[in-house]
Amino acid sequence: MAYKISDECIACGACAAECPVEAISEGDDKYVIDEDLCVECGACASACPVGAPSND
């Protein structure tokens, strides 16, 4: 299951910088993950200071 970014996102961009497939982009109020590109590696979750990305 692809990762998704919750409303806890503070739009710092740390997740996007770590994504190996460039599946993360800046949205209107938070970053978003393209589910078709996500390879479920967890790099975004590890980089996020607030734990916004998850695959729950």
Buried (B, 14 or more C-beta within 10 A) or exposed (E): EEBBBEEEBEBBEBBBEBBEEEBBEEEEEBBBBEEEEBEEBEBBBEBBEEEBBBEE
